[in-house]
């Protein structure tokens, strides 16, 4: 597989090797307190690159010579599974984004999320009065983009009356597999039965939902949604 190799200044290696035998090299905690790690930043403003710090070839290597021995020795610092890895993203100005009411845009990292409103709640209450809601699903259809991969799965949240963004009880109670959100074909479908019943029966529930990237800090995926093909399917029976 491809890998990025960066040559560091020799003074970096000397700084580390000079600590041999000192308290800073006693154990991992002491060493990490001494050496905080690397900060890697792209020089171009539109660059995205995946780096896997726990891959076999991911390591920091110091090459040195032992006095009196004409042989180079390599000392590797490998990143284990417990090593701290933090992704930082800067928000970008999207004021010049061309508005298209037929499309919505979802982007990972510090990108966009999508607001979804369920309209005509009063009309829905009248329509389903005296009925038992057996199942309610909401589906979002994506538009294929040859330039950027779409999200394999997404999250759906709701906004509370106080403005907090929380998971739907369809997820917290029923579980991930029941809730859905995985891309199948070109459609993401969520089971929102519990939320829909609560929307109709509890005035404290708002009609505002959010679509967010799943694992958005670990991927650079982008998805375009066709708003004209968003649909809600409800199965109900008379009481």
Order of alpha helices (4+ residues) and beta strands (2+ residues): alpha-alpha-beta-beta-beta-beta-alpha-beta-beta-beta-alpha-alpha-beta-beta-alpha-beta-beta-beta
